[in-house]
Amino acid sequence: MITRKPEDVSVHKNPHGVEAKKMYDYPSAIIIHLTLKPGESLIKHLTPTDVAFFVLEGKGIVQIGEERKEVDANTLIESPANVLHCWSNESKENLRVLVVKAPKPTQPSKYLEEPRQ
């Protein structure tokens, strides 16, 4: 049995410049534990595979295509492949989201801004 906790996984360098930890990384899927601190956001981008987001803690603004909505803990959000999406944390507390990409993308995401690394 393999078990992992976010605090035991190193931060993965990413174009968004936010805390992202790969919890699971296999061809069938990739799962990332994402933490957005107050005021942080992701770059608008398109991912070449379906993505499911599950809010673990906090609340944030998610945009999928033209829809923009505030969501909070215990909410699942679906984002189809190749549809523009992004997140922002406009609250005063951390936003923690589990990002599930299935299958694991074989092509890179397309970003609408320069990476923040």
C-alpha positions, -999 to +999 in steps of 0.1 A: +000+000+000+013+035-009+001+064+012+009+101+009+001+133+027+005+167+012+030+178+039+053+149+029+053+157-009+076+184-024+063+214-043+062+209-080+075+238-101+047+251-123+039+280-147+014+295-122+040+301-095+018+286-068+021+256-044+013+225-063+022+190-051+019+158-073+001+133-051-004+107-079+014+105-113+007+076-136-004+074-173-040+068-162-043+100-142-024+127-124-036+142-091-023+175-078-028+191-044-031+228-051-029+256-025-037+292-035-029+317-008-051+348-005-047+370-036-031+342-057-045+329-090-038+306-118-030+317-153-059+312-177-051+280-197-065+251-217-056+215-207-057+188-233-076+163-211-106+164-189-100+179-154-120+175-122-114+199-093-125+191-058-123+219-032-109+206+000-108+238+020-116+275+016-135+292-012-124+306-045-135+318-079-134+292-107-138+300-144-146+273-169-152+286-204-173+318-200-188+307-167-173+322-135-186+311-100-176+312-064-173+278-049-164+264-015-153+232+003-168+199-007-176+210-042-166+192-074-162+211-106-158+195-140-137+211-168-138+194-202-106+190-223-095+221-242-118+245-224-103+277-209-102+275-171-086+292-141-088+298-104-084+327-081-085+331-043-101+364-034-107+354+002-085+359+033-078+322+038-060+295+019-079+277-009-069+240-012-081+221-044-074+186-055-069+186-093-075+153-112-065+151-148-076+118-165-059+105-184-026+122-177-020+147-205+006+138-231+006+173-245+014+205-226-014+229-215-017+262-235-013+294-214-028+328-222-001+346-203+036+342-197+045+317-170+052+332-135+078+307-124 
